[in-house]
Amino acid sequence: MTENKEQTINPPAHHIDYKDINRLRNHINPHARMMGRRRTGMTAKGQRNFARAIKRARFMALLPYIQH
């Protein structure tokens, strides 16, 4: 029997906040691109929530759109 990856690796997806920059930075690469769902080990719903939070943080200038 397999375990749910999201429960073992990441906290539940509904606790994602765009102001939690340290947590969001763990899921972007050095070029400021979002990592894929397979690499982060999240469910599709969790990945969508993370993408939404990263986009909001970028809009609020908390995260960069690109790295130089």
N, C-alpha and C positions, 0 to 999 in steps of 0.2 A: 504494500500500500504506500502511495506517495504522499508527501506532506505538501501543503500549500506553500509555495516559495515565498509569497509575500509575507506570510505570517512568520516565517523563520528568518528571513533576511531583512525585511523592511517593516517599519511600523505601518499600521493601517493607512490606507490612502486618504481617508477623509480627514486626517489631521495635518494636511499639507497647508502651509502658510507661505505666501509669497514674501513675507518679511523675514523668514528664516533662511538667510542667505547662506550660512554654512552648510545646511542640509541640501540646498539647491546646488551649491557648487560641487558637491560630491557626485552629481549626476550630469555634469557638463565636462567636456574634454578641455584640454589646454587652449584650443582654438575657439572656445565659448560655444560649441555646438552641443546640443542635447544628445545624450547617449541613448542607444536603442533599448527596447524593452528586453530583449534577450540578454543584453549585457548587464542591465540593472537588476534583472530577475523579478520585475514587477508584473502584475497582471495588466491587461489592456486598460482597464478602468483606472488603475493606479498610475499608469504611464500617461494617460490623458490628463489626469489631475495634476501631475507633475509638469507636463507641458504647459498647461494653463497657468500654473504658478510661476514658471520660468518666464513666460511671456509677459505676465503682469509685472514681475520684478524688473524686466528689461524696460518696459514702458515707464515705470517709476524711477528709472535710472539707478536701480540698486545692483543690477548686473549689466555687464557690457553686452552689446549685440555681437561684437567681434573683438578679438585680441589683436594687437599690432605686432 
